[in-house]
Amino acid sequence: MRSFLDKNTRAWTLLKGLLTIMVFAIVAVLLRLDTIVWILKNITTIAVTAFLVVFQPELRKALEQLGTELLSV
């Protein structure tokens, strides 16, 4: 899990971008920017799928480590 949080990884860069988009979405909702909110709602499914594809190696490593730790206890 530590390698996922290293600041020089692709995962960290993408996570920062995702957080930026989330902040933008919150601001859009607060300011009632209906068109932006509509666009964000419609791309959510695609974004979740893309997130899983991009982070697949890191997610697999994290799940392997979790499984190893749970089985060794």
C-alpha positions in Angstrom: 0.0 0.0 0.0 2.9 2.3 0.6 3.9 2.3 -3.1 0.4 3.6 -3.9 1.0 6.7 -1.7 4.5 7.6 -3.0 4.3 11.0 -4.5 6.2 10.1 -7.7 3.7 7.5 -8.9 1.2 7.7 -11.7 -1.5 6.8 -9.1 -0.7 9.8 -6.9 -0.8 12.2 -9.9 -4.2 10.8 -11.0 -5.5 10.9 -7.4 -4.6 14.6 -7.2 -6.5 15.2 -10.5 -9.5 13.3 -9.1 -9.5 15.4 -6.0 -9.4 18.5 -8.1 -12.4 17.4 -10.1 -14.3 16.6 -6.9 -13.6 20.0 -5.5 -14.8 21.5 -8.8 -18.0 19.5 -8.7 -18.7 20.6 -5.1 -18.2 24.2 -6.2 -20.5 23.7 -9.2 -23.2 22.3 -6.9 -22.9 25.1 -4.4 -23.0 27.8 -7.1 -25.9 26.0 -8.9 -24.1 25.6 -12.2 -26.7 23.2 -13.5 -25.1 22.5 -16.9 -21.8 21.5 -15.3 -23.5 19.4 -12.7 -25.5 17.6 -15.4 -22.3 16.9 -17.4 -20.5 15.6 -14.3 -23.5 13.3 -13.5 -23.5 11.9 -17.0 -19.8 11.1 -17.0 -19.7 9.5 -13.6 -20.1 5.9 -14.9 -17.3 6.3 -17.4 -15.1 7.9 -14.9 -15.5 5.1 -12.4 -14.7 2.5 -15.1 -11.6 4.5 -16.2 -10.5 4.8 -12.6 -10.7 1.1 -12.1 -8.8 0.4 -15.3 -6.0 2.9 -14.6 -5.6 1.9 -10.9 -5.9 -1.8 -11.6 -2.2 -2.7 -10.8 -2.2 -0.7 -7.6 -5.6 -2.1 -6.5 -4.4 -5.6 -7.2 -1.2 -5.1 -5.1 -3.3 -3.6 -2.3 -5.7 -6.5 -2.3 -2.9 -9.1 -2.4 -1.2 -7.4 0.6 -4.5 -7.3 2.5 -5.2 -11.0 1.7 -1.7 -12.0 2.8 -1.9 -10.0 6.1 -5.4 -11.4 6.9 -4.3 -15.0 6.2 -1.1 -14.7 8.2 -2.9 -13.5 11.3 
